Amino acid sequence: MSSELFNLNGRVAVVMGGTSGIGRTMALGLAEAGADVVATGRREELVNAVADDIEQRGRKALRRSSDVQSRESIDALRGAVLKEFGRIDILLNAAGQIFRKPTHLVTEAEWNKLMDVNVTGMLRSCQSFYEPLVESGRGRVINIASLNSFVSLLEVAPYAASKGAVLSLTRSLAVEWAPRGVNVNAIAPGVFRTELNSGLLDGTGRGRELLMRTPMKRFGNVLELTGAAILLASDAASYITGQCLTVDGGFLASGVNQ
Ligand SMILES: NC(=O)c1ccc[n+]([C@@H]2O[C@H](COP(=O)([O-])OP(=O)(O)OC[C@H]3O[C@@H](n4cnc5c(N)ncnc54)[C@H](OP(=O)(O)O)[C@@H]3O)[C@@H](O)[C@H]2O)c1
């Protein structure tokens, strides 16, 4: 009975930014829970590789690259998924970028690009997939937020603003779409070493400080995010919407921890 609550058999998931790091791990987790999964991003070779991994888990996949900066490419992806599978039940938005720079030196072009990927890209995806998610009858949106949605991390102001907006967009859509049967939640990962942040973490004072501030005294393993994604995609979360689930080894709960 309880395992049925987390069973995603028969569902179709689309994972934007599902070809690397957190999105890739969550895409494979959704497949292991029973979903057919379309994991996408810009780089075709990564799209093909993650599709192979999904199929190795006995689920169906679709090899289709996309760019969240292009509404046309997202709409084309939606069309291809509907043609192949006939439905879309879960949209997981993990596409994201970051850069570190003192805020007084950040150009408007840099700011706009980051916001366009991290926030407007998420909005484009949510808008494009809205109708099929409603038609699903139990549509789910899972947006990837950040510790930076809640607290400042030095010299990543555009990223922080984008992740604050992710949380706000999550709440707004949750309220608007609840009457249509679509649950919209966020997951805020703590620090997980991936392609996105390895340059910021490896051998740096910042990396050491983040560890010091994490009560568990280690970075997360991306596999430790799988359960949160499956939960929010599943029937176990049928009455959860507008929430942000933080998976951070205790970081946000911590004041002084030594
Ligand atoms: N790692 C952490 O500790 C951490 C903590 C909190 C939140 N997050 C968030 O988690 C999400 C995933 O990050 P990650 O650490 O897993 O980074 P990652 O390994 O660099 O993965 C980023 C993913 O997004 C895709 N992507 C980037 N720009 C895109 C675009 N314009 N259109 C479509 N896809 C795009 C990438 O594929 P292509 O480059 O091929 O397009 C890749 O699949 C991000 O939203 C990030 O902000 C990460």
The ligand as a Gaussian input file, in Angstrom:
#p B3LYP/6-31G(d) Opt

LIG

0 1
 N       24.546000      21.942000      -7.461000
 C       24.019000      22.548000      -6.401000
 O       24.590000      22.510000      -5.296000
 C       22.726000      23.284000      -6.528000
 C       22.201000      23.838000      -5.364000
 C       20.979000      24.497000      -5.437000
 C       20.315000      24.578000      -6.644000
 N       20.856000      24.043000      -7.759000
 C       20.075000      24.167000      -8.995000
 O       19.871000      22.874000      -9.551000
 C       19.689000      22.994000     -10.943000
 C       20.647000      22.042000     -11.642000
 O       21.970000      22.415000     -11.329000
 P       23.193000      21.398000     -11.366000
 O       24.041000      21.692000     -10.196000
 O       22.692000      20.023000     -11.592000
 O       23.959000      21.961000     -12.668000
 P       24.503000      21.271000     -13.976000
 O       25.125000      19.950000     -13.678000
 O       25.323000      22.332000     -14.632000
 O       23.176000      21.006000     -14.835000
 C       22.469000      22.062000     -15.438000
 C       21.487000      21.460000     -16.423000
 O       20.750000      22.542000     -17.012000
 C       20.871000      22.460000     -18.425000
 N       20.786000      23.813000     -18.968000
 C       21.575000      24.878000     -18.717000
 N       21.175000      25.924000     -19.465000
 C       20.111000      25.488000     -20.209000
 C       19.273000      26.087000     -21.187000
 N       19.455000      27.349000     -21.597000
 N       18.269000      25.343000     -21.721000
 C       18.087000      24.055000     -21.349000
 N       18.846000      23.448000     -20.433000
 C       19.852000      24.157000     -19.880000
 C       22.207000      21.779000     -18.670000
 O       22.314000      21.174000     -19.946000
 P       22.945000      21.991000     -21.219000
 O       24.080000      22.821000     -20.677000
 O       23.379000      20.941000     -22.184000
 O       21.822000      22.821000     -21.747000
 C       22.171000      20.724000     -17.566000
 O       21.355000      19.634000     -17.962000
 C       19.920000      24.467000     -11.288000
 O       18.671000      25.124000     -11.353000
 C       20.705000      24.975000     -10.101000
 O       20.506000      26.340000      -9.917000
 C       22.066000      23.402000      -7.741000

